[in-house]
Structures are given as C-alpha cells and as structure tokens.
Amino acid sequence: MIKVLHFADAHIDIANHGRHDAVSGLPLRVLDFLKSLDHIVDTAISEKVDLVIFAGDAYKDRLPSPTYQREWGKRIMRLSAAKIPTILLTGNHDVSPASGRAHTLQEFDTLEVPFVRVINKPEFLKPADLWGLPLQMIALPWIFRSGLMASQQEAGITAETANEEIEKRIGDVVHNWMNELDPALPTIMTAHASIQGALYGNERTVMLGKDLVLPGALAKDTRLDYTALGHIHKFQDLNPGAHPPVIYPGSIERVDFGEAADDKFFVIAKIEKGNTTYKAHKLSGRRFIDLAVKIKASDNLMEKILAVLPAEDQLADAMLRLVIDYPRETEVFLDEASLREKCASAFEFHLVRRPQEEARSRFSPDESVANLTPIELLGRYWQTVKLDPGNTQPLQALAASIMQEVSGMAEVDLQSGDK
C-alpha cells in the first residue's frame, strides 16, 4: 500500500493586496494561503506519507515575486528535509507559452533538490524514477493548446479540427504508456487539465473549445488506481463509488467570491493495485460571506439591508460582499457609513451598489420632442425621476429664469413654459 498526499492550485500570491502583517510584511490574505500550505506540509510529515503530489499552479502567474518564491520554497524544502518524495507538476499559471522560458518551479530542478521532482512535460515514470517506490505514474503537466494548434495547422489541419486531433494525440500517447504498465504495480495518473464532465467552482460544466479537455474515459481507465488532478478549484470525484477515484482536490484557499460556498480540501489516498481508498481533509480557510438584497421602492431601504446581515460574531474576520439592487430614487436613504460601522469586524467589506433605472418614458405617437419647449422637456424629466412635486415648481421657475437670461427668450410662463 502506497500512502499519497495530493493537493493542487496553491496560488499562494493570488490575493496579494489589502492589509499587511506587521511582523512578516506579507499581505494577510497571502498568509491565509500559506497557513493552508503549512497545514498540508505538517500533515504529510506527521502522517508519514510515502509520496506528495502537487498537481500544478503554485502561484497566480508565471512571474512570481522572489518573496513568494521564497515562501513556497520554504514549504517544499521541509518535505525534502523530511525525505518525503514530492512530485511538482507545472500548471497553466506556472509556465510561459513562449519557447525556452523557465517555469516557476525551475529552481528545484536547477538545484537538484533531493526528493523533489518537477514534471514539465508528459512523462511515464517507473519505480526507478520515483525513488524506488513500488509505483508507476503517468504525468501530464499543462499543455498549451495554442502551440499545439499552431503545429497542427502547419501540418495542414484546420483550426476547427485541431482540438480534436490534439486530444487524440494525447490520448494515443497515454494509451501507449498504459500498454507498457507493469500489471503487478499500482498506477497513478496525475494531470493539470480539464476532464470532460468536471465542474468549475461556479458550477459551469467544462465546455469543449476552451481548455484542452481530456476524455473522462481516459482518467477513469480501470488500469489506473488513482487519478490526481489539478486546475479546477472545486473539490470533486469524477468517478464516485468506482475504481479508480478521479479527484480534483480544489484550490487550497478560496480565491474569490465565486468560491464562497466551496469548502477546500487536500486528499490522502491509500493506493493498492485494484483497491484505493481516500479521505478528503478539509482546510479551515477564511470564511467568505456573499449576500445580495433587492430593494423595492416601497421598502424601508436600510431596514431591509440590515436584516440580511448576519450576527457580528459571524462577521468577525470574514470576507464579506454585500450586493444591493435598489431603485435609484431611494439612494438618498442608503447610509453607507452606518453599514460600514455595522460590518467593522469583517476582515474586508465589499459593498456593491447597483442602482436601477426605470425604463425611459416614451412619447406617445402623436408627440414629438421638437414640439416641446425646453421647460416642458425638463418637466418630463422631473416626472421620470419621480421628484417630489413640491420641489418641481421652484426648480422649473429657476430653470426658466436661467434660460431667459442666457438665450434672451421672451417672457416664459413659469407654470407651463408657454410664450
């Protein structure tokens, strides 16, 4: 039995804004991601796992700050020091599509860090490649569709059929490796990719034509004993109750409000030939609270908004977003200062104001803008914005006075605007 810890999509610097920690100087949101990463590394060491698989995307982009490279490196070096074999797969955020550019995990290869192997091209790994573990692995890092499509088109294949051809080629390579498997050894496939049928964190089904989408049958091949995936931030088993488990552990921390309702996990799998069990370990993470309220003209605006807010102890240290849809004419009643005071215990408070305009008033078929005086048009505007009738008359009078002074108009009836 091989004990494997599987995690993915660390993105440790994806939220490098907001308040900073006074001691480390790092953004507090970055510390949230590093706290999850520390917990994963601590668990790998305390559980004495045989292998760690990181299935791609260490950072938010392929040009991480040296500060964040240092923080990531500290954690991986702890695994190396503990002599825990570790596979680091490159993801789409780790590599440049430009040929010859170093990827973000390059230093572990360059320095030949003990017990750490970086996979940045498709490989078939045997026990001799895996520190002597009685295991074999098919590893598929992120594959850029653009470069492969260019090579396909140079071969005379149209853009419309390039995706299909690329997916077929990848499938052929994997199937060839499958035919080379030692049937006595357990097999892991790890990939940073979209698998057909998977769901993104916002519940969108993976669609063909965006990422390269690998067939679900490839990941579920019964010759495999575990499929360790990265790229999609939502935890899911694409082969529930069947063999092999096909697992996206998800990102290690919520990256935005689109993931507010998603719990975050890493996985420990016990892998045997034809028999794998796993446990998803929940990461604490910072709470995200995503609220929305729709106001009607007849509502008491502040009363209705305050009613949707949770208790202060639930708000404490949470990321809070409040989206308010309201008729524009009620905006005067929106007391943002008191809202922010009410939500002061939240870690961050994002207030999204969405004033709604009523549909424009339309002229009847027998009316024309050209037939209305400027004062009459202004009167129509007051009606559209539902101005208090008590304020209309003095404003009309002031407007008429200004128009007369500026344009030298004849005396204007302050009530109707008629000459």
C-alpha angles and dihedrals in degrees: 000000000000118000111212131184111206126191137151147179100042094166088178095180100038092109101040095149138084127046121002131221111252094218104043098024089226123131110265091234090056088053088056090060092044091050089057090046091050090052091051092050092045090052093048089054098042093045091047093225118192095223141012119209119194106190099203148283108082095171141023093257143000094267105062122177114257087240092062092042086056092051093047090045092053091058096045091047089057088060090048092049089051088053092238110152108238130193116202113195118197115237133196091272091052102056139056121228088222113101116249097017118135117244124231094259094049096111093068089059094040093052093038092229109204117252092008123107124181118208113202100154132039110283141173108218124199128191091275088058092047102058091270095300112155090245143099127210139196107205124194115181120191112304117205110229093201096063094043092048090052091053091047093050090050086057089057099262116137123238089245093063099030095091092051092049093047093050089048091052092050090047091050092052092050093046090051089053090047088058089055095053120125101238091211095060129073115247131214125192115199124186141167097215148098115271119206110260096025122130127226120226091265090054097252111148112238107260128207116245099046112066120010100270117210117213115261090228090062093057092042098050106141091225085072122080100195135006113206111196138184136180103068114082098211119090111240144149108218092194103042116188092002138092125291108030108230105204138188103183090192128223118320094238135017107271099192144347090280085075096044094116096041121099115216127231150171122205136229112198128189104210127199130159105281093353125076129163126184142184125209110220113208118227117217098223127163116300118248119204116193115187134174131186129185116208125205124206090249094053127100093244102206094039092055093046094049090049092065095052116100123233118289094252089057091050094051111119093347128133103243130194121181119187115194123193110190141155108268093235090063093056091098088069094054106108103195094174093059091045091054091047090051090051096041093118092061117103090231130358119205113190114194114193118199110180111192123218121211116238112278115267112251128219116240116249092259093052129083132188088228091061094055124083119231089254091053091050090050089052089054089052092054088053092050094053090041095236115188105269089225089067097044099077098054091044091050089050092050092047092050091050092051093047091050092049095047101040102028090237120176118262109300127213102240092212103047106010091235117148 
